[in-house]
Amino acid sequence: MNKVTTRTVVTFHIDSHAKIEFILPSENLNAITCFEGAAIILYLNDQTYNLNNGISAFDDIRHDLDVIIEKIGAAIAQKLILPESQALLLGKLYAHATFFTLAKVKARALGVTYDESGISVAKKHMLWFKDVALYVFNGQDGSIRLIIAPSYRSHDFFDPDEAEDQIDFSYYHQYLKQYHVIDQKRLTKRLAQKWVSQAQRLLKIIECNVLRLIHDKAIE
C-alpha cells in the first residue's frame, strides 16, 4: 500500500501494462470506513477506466472487496472454468441476460445459462462494470484469465407482456453489433493470491474502523 499526501492508493497488479487501483480519500487507513467513495481505476495500455459499480460517489467499498475475495478466490480454486470461446462472449451473454431478464427462455435460446440460484453465467464471472466490464474465468489449462469488454449499461428490457414494436431494441442491437473484447490478461496464481490477501486486509481494517466509530458514537 503506497501512501501519498491526501489519499491511500491500494494497487492490484495484473502485469507491466495493467493494474487496478483503489484510490481512498484519506492518507490515514484508520479513518477509512465503508462509505468512502473510493475511486476504482483500471490502468490498461496507457488508458484509464473507471470501474466503480454504482452511480453514487458514496458506494460501500466493502462490496468491491468482497467481490475480489469471492471471485478471485473461486478462480484460485479452479471453480470458474469456461471454454475460451464462451469466455470471449461474456459481454454479449450479460447483455442477453439483462435485456431478457423477464424472458429467460429467450435468453437461454441465445446461449445464456443460469446457476441454481438464477444467476447468469456472465454475472457469475463479472468483477466490475462501469466504463468497461471486467470478467474473470479459468481457462481449460487452469490459468486465471481476465476479459476486458465494453460494459452493457442500458435500462431497456424485453417485456413479454408488451408488444414487440413498443420495445426499444436499439441499444441492445447496437451493443451486440459493436461488441468486441478490448483485451485479455492472465493473472498469475501468486498475484491472484495477493489480490485476495490485500482485499482481506483492507476489509478487516474498514470493519474495525466501523466498529470503533459505532462505539465512539455510543459513548458520546
WOCORTA-V301677 format. One record per residue. N is the residue number from 0. RES is the residue in one small letter. D_CENTER is the distance of its C-alpha to the mean C-alpha in Angstrom with 1 decimal. Layout:
BEGIN
n res d_center
N RES D_CENTER
N RES D_CENTER
END
This chain:
BEGIN
n res d_center
0 m 21.0
1 n 22.9
2 k 24.5
3 v 25.7
4 t 28.1
5 t 26.1
6 r 22.6
7 t 20.9
8 v 18.5
9 v 16.4
10 t 15.6
11 f 13.4
12 h 15.4
13 i 14.7
14 d 18.2
15 s 20.9
16 h 19.2
17 a 15.6
18 k 14.0
19 i 11.3
20 e 13.2
21 f 12.9
22 i 16.0
23 l 17.7
24 p 20.7
25 s 23.3
26 e 25.1
27 n 25.9
28 l 23.3
29 n 25.6
30 a 25.2
31 i 21.4
32 t 20.7
33 c 17.7
34 f 18.0
35 e 17.9
36 g 16.1
37 a 14.4
38 a 13.3
39 i 10.2
40 i 11.5
41 l 11.0
42 y 14.6
43 l 15.4
44 n 19.1
45 d 20.4
46 q 17.9
47 t 15.5
48 y 12.3
49 n 10.9
50 l 7.2
51 n 8.2
52 n 7.1
53 g 10.8
54 i 14.0
55 s 15.9
56 a 16.5
57 f 16.9
58 d 13.7
59 d 13.8
60 i 11.9
61 r 12.8
62 h 10.0
63 d 7.5
64 l 10.1
65 d 10.5
66 v 7.1
67 i 8.2
68 i 11.6
69 e 11.2
70 k 9.2
71 i 10.6
72 g 13.8
73 a 14.0
74 a 13.8
75 i 16.5
76 a 18.5
77 q 18.3
78 k 17.0
79 l 14.6
80 i 17.4
81 l 17.4
82 p 20.1
83 e 19.0
84 s 20.4
85 q 18.1
86 a 15.0
87 l 16.0
88 l 16.0
89 l 12.6
90 g 12.2
91 k 15.7
92 l 15.2
93 y 12.5
94 a 15.0
95 h 17.8
96 a 16.3
97 t 15.5
98 f 18.9
99 f 20.8
100 t 19.4
101 l 23.0
102 a 24.4
103 k 22.8
104 v 25.9
105 k 25.2
106 a 21.6
107 r 22.9
108 a 25.5
109 l 23.0
110 g 21.4
111 v 18.8
112 t 19.0
113 y 18.2
114 d 18.4
115 e 21.1
116 s 19.2
117 g 18.4
118 i 14.7
119 s 14.3
120 v 13.6
121 a 10.8
122 k 9.0
123 k 9.9
124 h 8.4
125 m 4.9
126 l 2.3
127 w 1.7
128 f 5.3
129 k 8.5
130 d 11.0
131 v 9.3
132 a 6.7
133 l 5.6
134 y 6.7
135 v 8.8
136 f 12.3
137 n 15.8
138 g 18.5
139 q 21.9
140 d 23.2
141 g 20.7
142 s 18.9
143 i 15.2
144 r 13.7
145 l 10.8
146 i 10.9
147 i 10.3
148 a 11.5
149 p 12.5
150 s 10.4
151 y 12.6
152 r 13.4
153 s 16.9
154 h 18.3
155 d 21.1
156 f 21.5
157 f 24.3
158 d 26.8
159 p 29.2
160 d 31.8
161 e 31.9
162 a 33.8
163 e 31.7
164 d 33.5
165 q 32.2
166 i 28.5
167 d 26.7
168 f 25.3
169 s 25.2
170 y 21.5
171 y 20.5
172 h 23.3
173 q 22.6
174 y 18.9
175 l 20.2
176 k 23.0
177 q 21.2
178 y 18.2
179 h 17.8
180 v 15.7
181 i 15.4
182 d 15.3
183 q 14.9
184 k 14.9
185 r 16.2
186 l 15.2
187 t 18.4
188 k 18.7
189 r 20.1
190 l 17.2
191 a 14.8
192 q 17.2
193 k 17.3
194 w 13.6
195 v 14.2
196 s 17.5
197 q 16.4
198 a 13.7
199 q 16.6
200 r 19.1
201 l 17.4
202 l 16.6
203 k 20.3
204 i 21.5
205 i 19.9
206 e 21.2
207 c 24.6
208 n 24.6
209 v 24.0
210 l 26.8
211 r 29.1
212 l 28.5
213 i 29.3
214 h 32.4
215 d 33.6
216 k 33.4
217 a 35.3
218 i 38.2
219 e 38.6
END
